[in-house]
């Protein structure tokens, strides 16, 4: 998760999903609890009770404390979700259920160079054509990317574990299957990397955090299994900001390939850096609040954050059960579509995942779509205004009649951010109570250890109330999408990033130029729920009319 949290949010009363007076949760069962303590706790919660009410509450508060302590005796692994499942679908909304044949774009035919490293920045579609026609082998590409990971990985601090033995086995199998006429599809034989919060049996899954740096989880995440079934070759587990925040992990700070003095942003730090530097053909990242959009922007990648409930999170570290999403980080929009098509769909494990079609059509005409743009956000003064304005002109030249829209303003969006913190504090409850959070590298106020502790004081009632407001915001977004098919927005404009992560809407982020320091900038496209097909098609039309995605960091030839 990339954090866009104003400092005032750290002052909010904490976040644990327990009854009102969680403030007493660290007390011993025989601790004397008084009405004076209740009165002090009220100040943390923005409430005020009478002396008689406080006196009546004492027995219940004491019982609650005993309940907390009893429940804590049960070992809850990070993989255990709450019984309450988030559903982003507003009442009455319907979806298409027929899966049609996807007509992928024709890939550009590349000549095979004497030095295969010149293929490092080729798209997945271009590499797939070379593999399918047996002009290059999966083994050749795998060894090339492994060599680049070994050569450049230390400079970027983007590799946690090379999965070399597994990669060579998978590449060998891919070549044998293709030679025998068993071609699995466009990802067959393609080397890729995953963010190190996805479990892979036999390898460490560190979550980027010192307390878990030697953790081995005896399972393989569904996304990795689906990619293996598609024939893809896993070459590396890539760095992530510790426990999915930022770009700092126990191995250092992951670097921006365009500027090694700058971090890659996060938390899908290694996935974005490795893809941008041509160390993998594509990668898998995750987003809770900006963790695909932000590092993809910083590193100049194309990222897809799918709709909540599109991709199974089984085998992935849980941060926020109602906001976590898994998606591809690639070099082109069509690559993102190819990877998404392979990883989407139910697995019988993650109960939030829906079974809906993906009817992608890259030949869509923008003049036939209702494309909105968030007018007030584009009109503000902000760092990327010039590039974003140019992006709107590109869309207009492609035939889009841009419709000015406003994002829902009826309800407060930013104050709902503590929903994420509440769930994160629960996910890492044991880490906080054991004091092993002291092992995390970042110990500033605006980092997980302090946020987890602060979050112990958010009452269950307030968490539920925030989620009820979230329902109303989802309904407001549904009204907006009744008028448009897709909208374009500055990637970090207003509350859009938090808003759409709360409502579960899909986002495609693509490069749209460079800033005055030579680092990439981006523009974002937002689609309707489960309509990745349309938002990807619009983003592809834009990307095909530009060349920013074809530029690569000169430090990594």
N, C-alpha and C positions, 0 to 999 in steps of 0.2 A: 504494500500500500504506500503510495506517495501521499504525504500529508500536506493539506492546504488549510491548516488549522490556525485561526487567529489566537493570539496569546490569551485573550479573555476566556476562551473555551476551557483552558486549564483550571479556571477558577470555578467551573460548574461543580455543584455537588456531585459526588461520585456515582459509580455506575453499576454496581453488582446487582444481579437479578435476585434479590432477596427482599423480604418484607421491609417496612419502612425504616427501622432503626438498625441498618447494617453497621452503623457506627460502633455498635457493641460487639460486632462479630469476632473481634480478636480477643475478647475478654474470656476469662476462665469461667466454667459453669458456676463456681461458688463466689464469683465477683458480686459485690453488693451494687445493685443498680438503683439509683435514687431518682426522685422526681427532678432534682436539680440537673442530673445528667440528661434526662429527657428534654428539659428546657434548653440546655445548651445544644443538643442535637437538632432541635427545631430550627436554630439559626442557620445550620448548614443546609437545611431543606427548604427554606423559605416558607415555613409554616409557623403557626402560633396556636397553642392549646391553652385552655384554662387550667388552674391548679387542680381542680377536681378531675378534669379529663386526664391529666398526667398521672394522677394517682390511680385512676382506673386502668390505665395502660400498662402499669408496671408488671403485673402478672403475665400479660401477653408478650411483652418484650422479653422477659426472662425465658418464657417457653420457646420463643423464636430462637434465642441464643442457643438453647439446648438442641434445637432442631438443626441449626447450622452445624454445630459440632458433630452431631450424629451423622449427618449427610457427608461430612468431610472424611469420614472413615472409609467411605467407598472410593476406590481408585477410579477416577474418570479419565480415560485417555483422551487426547486431543481429537481423536477420530469419532468420538461419540457425539452426535448432534442432539440438539434439544428436540423434544416431542412436537413443538410448535414449528411448522414449516411456513416460510414466507412464500406468498403467491402474488406475483405482480399483475395478474390478470384482473382488470376491472369487471364488474358485473355486466353481463350482456355482450361482452366482446367475443367475436367468433373469428375462426381462422380457417384457412385453406387446409385440407387434409390429404390432397392427392399429390404424390411425388411425381414430378415429370422428369423426363430425361434432360440432363444439363448438357448444353452445347458449349463446351469450353472454347475460349479463344484459341486461334491457331498460334502456336509458339514460334518465335523467330528461330530459324535454323542457323546454328552457330558452326563455324569451322573448328575442328579440334586442333588446338595449338600444340606445338612441341612441348611447351611448358604448361602443364595442366593447371598450374597455379593461376594462370590467366582466366580460368573459369571460376575463380573464387567468388566473383560477384554476379555470376549468372543467376537468372531467376530459377525457381523450382521448375517452372514449365519448360524452360530452355534445357535445363539439365535432364529433365525427364525424357525429352525427345532424344537426346544423345544416348541415354541409357536404353530406351526402348528399341532404338535402331542399332544398338550394340556398337556404337562408335566409341563410347567410353564404357568402362565397367564401374559398377558400384565400388569395387575394391579400390580402383584408382582414385575415385573421388573421395572415398573414405580416408585413404592414406594421405591425400593432399590436405584435407581439412584437419586431420589429426596433426600433421606437421605444422600447419598454421596455428593451431591451438597451442602447441608446445612452444612455437616461436614467439607468438604475440600475446598469448594468454597472460604471462607474468607482467607484461608491460601494462595491460589493461586491468589486471587483478579481477578477471572475469570468470575464471575456471575454478571450481571447487574440486571436481573429480573428473578425470578422463575415464570414460568407460571403454577403453581401447579393446580389451579382450572381447567384450560383448559386441562392439562395433565390427570388429573383423569377422566374427562369427556371422553376424547378420548380413554383412556385405557379401560374404562368401555364399551364403544361402540365397541371397537375392540374385547374384550372377548365375548360380546354378538353375534357379527357377526360370529366369528369363531365357537362358539358353535352351531350356526344355520347353519353352513356349507358354509358360505359366506367368503371364504378366499381370500383376495385381492392380496396376493403375499408376497415376502420375507421381505418387510418392514412393514407388518401388525403387529401392536402392539409394534414396536421397538421404544424405547425412544431416542430422539435426541435433540440437541441444535442448535441454529442459531446465527451467528454473528449479533450484535445489529445494523446493518444498514438495516436489512430486517424488513419491517413493519408487525406488527401483530395487527389486529383490537382489541381494548380494552386494549392494553398494550403500555407502553412507548417505543419509538424508539429513543434512545439518541444519536446515532452516536458516542458514546464515548466522547462527547464534552460538556463542561460546558454550553455553550449557548443553547444547545438542551436537557439538562438533564431531562426536564419535557415534552418534545414533545410527543404528541400522534397523530399518523397519522391514519386517518379513512379509512384504507384499509389493506388488507393482501397481502403480496408479492406473486407473481405467484409461486415461488419456494416453499413457505410454503403451498400454496393451493395444489400444485401437490403432496407434501409429505403427506398432509392430505388425499388426494384422494387415495394414496397408503396405507393408514391406519397407517402411522407413528404417534408417540406421541411426541408432542413438550413439553419438560420439562423446557427449560431455554432459555433466551436471553443472549448471552455470550459477554464478553468484547471485545473491539477493541481499538487499538490506536486511539486517537482523530482524527476524520475525515479521518480515514483510513491511519494513518502513525504511525508506531512503536507499542510499547506495553504500553504506558502511556495514561491513560484515567482519567476522573475526579474522579474515585474511587481509583486511585493509579497505580502502575505498576503491570501488570500481570506477574506471576512468572513461571519460567521453573520448571516443576515437578521433574526434575533430579537434580536441583541445585537452591534452593530457594533464593540464593544470586544474581541470574541472572534473567533478564527478559526473557519472553517467545519468544521474537521477535514478529513481527507483519506484517501487522496490524490485521490479523486474530488470535489475541493473545489468547482470551478466548476459541475459537474453538479448537485451537491446544492443549492448556494446559488441557482443560477439557477432550478431547478425550484421550490424553496420560495418564492422571491420572485415567482413568476408571470412570469418572463422567457422561458420556453419552455413548451410543453405537456408535454414529457417530455424526458428526457436519457438518455445512455448513459454508464455508469461502468464501472470494472473493480475487481476485488478479488483480492488475493493473500493479504493477512492484515488484513481489516477495512476496506478502502477503499470499500466500498459501505455496510456496516453502520454504521461510525462517522460519516461525514458525513451519512448519512440520519438518524441519531439526532439529531445536533447541530442539523440544519436542519429537522427535522420532516417528512421525506419518507417515502415507502414505497419500499423497495428490494428487488430480487430478485437474489440471488447464485445463479446457476444451478449445477447439477452440473458438475464439471470434465468437459470434453468435450462439452458441449451446444451451445456457440456457438463458431464459428471465430474464431481470433485472428489470422488472416492480415491483414497490414497494420497490426497493433497492435504497439507497443513491447513487446519481451519483457523481463520482469524475472525471472520464475521460470517456466521452461518447464513444470514439474510442478505449479504452483500458480495460475498466472494464469487468471482467469475474467472474462468480459464479461457485464454485465447491465444492466437498465433501472432508472432512478431516476424515480419517478412520484409522482402525488398520491393514487392509489388502488391497491388490490391488483389490481382488474380491469384497470386500465391497464397494470400490469406484466405481466399475463398476455397482453394484446393485443400488447404490444411483443415480449415473449419469443417468442410464436408466429411473429412475422415474422422474427426474427433467428436462430432455432435451426436446426440441421441442417448436414449436411456441405457442403463446397464443393470438395472434391478437393485442397485446399491444406493445411489443418491436419489432420494425420493422426490427431490424438487425438479428433476429433469423431465421435460415433456417430449412427446413423440410427434413432432410436426415436420412437414417437408421443408426442403431448402431448394426453392425453384429459381435458381440464379440464372439470369439472362444478361450477359455482358453487352448485348446489342441494343440495350434500351435507349430510347430517344428522350433526351431531357425535356424537349418541348412538350412531351406527352405526360410529364410528371408534375405534381404540385410540390415545388421545392421552396421551402421557406428560408428566410435568413433572419437572425435575431437583430433587428435593425438598431436598437439602442446600444447594443454591445459593440457593434461595428463602428458606431459613431463616436464612441468615447476615445479619449487619448490614451493609448497604451503602447507598449514596446513594439508589437508586431502589426500595427495598424496598416502600414504601407503594403506589406506582403499579403495581408488578409484582403485588403481592398482589391488588389490585383487578382486574387483568387476569385472574387465575385465577378470580376470582368471576364475572366476565363469562362466561367459558367454561363454568363450571358451570351458570350460569343458561340457557345455550344448549343444555344437555343433555349436555355432555361429562362423562364419568366419568373424571376425571384419574387416571392411573396413576403412582404414585411410581417414579422410576427413578434410577439412578446412571450417570454417564458412566464409560467404561472407565478403571480405575485400575491395571490390571495392569502397564502399561508407562509410562515417563516421557514426557510429551508436550512440555513446554516445552524440554527439551534438544534436541529434534529441530528446533527453529526454525532452526538453522544450515543446514538444507537450503536454505531460501530464500536465505540470505546467500551460500552457495556458488554457487548458480545466478546470483544477481545480480552477484556479482563476476566471473563468467565472461562474462555478458552485457555488462558494461562494463569488460572487461579492458583494452582499448586506452585508455580514458579514464584509468584509473589509471596505466598505464605511461607515458603521454604527459605526465602531471602536469597535464592540462587539468581534472582534478577540482578544481583550485584556483579555477576559475571559478564553481563552484556557490555559491549564496548562503549556504547553511547549512554552517558549517565546525566545528561543535561535535563532541564525541566521539560523541554519539549521532546521527550523520548519515552520509549515504552515503560521503563521501570517506574517513572513518576506518574505516567498516565494510568498504568494499571493500579497503582496505589490510590490515586485520586478517584479512580472509577469505582472504588469500593463504596463510595458514598452516594451513588446515584440510586435512588429508590426504585424498586420494581414498578411501583405505580407510575412513576414518570417515564420509565422505559416503555410501558404499555401505552401511555398517553401519546408519546412521540410516534409510536407505530400506528396509532389510530389516525393521527394527523397525516401520516405517510399514506394511508388509504385514500384520504381526500386529495392529496397531491397526485396520486396515481390517476384518480378520476379526472383531475384537471388536465393532466397530460393526455388522457384519452380524448378529451374534448379538442385539444389542440391538434391531435393527429387525425381527427375527423375532417380537418380542413386541409391537411398537407400529407405528403407521403414521406418526406425527408426534410430535415433542415440542416443548414450549415451555420457554424458558430465558431467564434474564436476559441481555440482549444482550452484556454484558461479564463474564458469570459464569464464574469459574474459568478453565479452559483451553479452554472450548468453542469460542471463536472460532478459535484456532489449530488445535485438534483437527479441526474440520470443514473447515477449509481444507486441512489435510493429507490428509484422507480424501476430499475432493471432494464432500461432501454439500451439497445446496441449502439456502438460508436465505432466509426472507422477514422483513424487519424493518419494523415499523409503529409509528407514534406511539401512546403510551399515557398521555399526560398532560404535565405541565410540572413542572419543579423549582421550588425556592423563589426562584430568580432569574428565573423566567418563560421559561426555555428548554425546548424539547421534550425528552421522554424517550421511550424505546422499549422494546418487547418483541420477542423473536425466536422464530420458528418454524423448526424444522429438519425436513427431509423425507428420505426414503430416496433412494438414488441414482436419478437420472433420473425421480423422481416429483414433479416440480414441480407437477403437476396437483393432487395431494392437499394439499400444504403451502400452495399458493396458496388453495385452497378453504377451508381451515381459517382461514387468516389473513383472508380476506375475510369469513367469518362473524363473526369477532371485530370487524373494522373496521366492518362494517355496524351492529353493536350499540353503537358508540361514535361520537363526533363529533370526535375530536382531529384527524383528517385534514382536517376542514373549517375549521379555524382557520388563519389566515394572519398573517404578520408585519405589524403595523400601520404600519411604516415604508415599506411598499411597497404602497400601496393600488391 
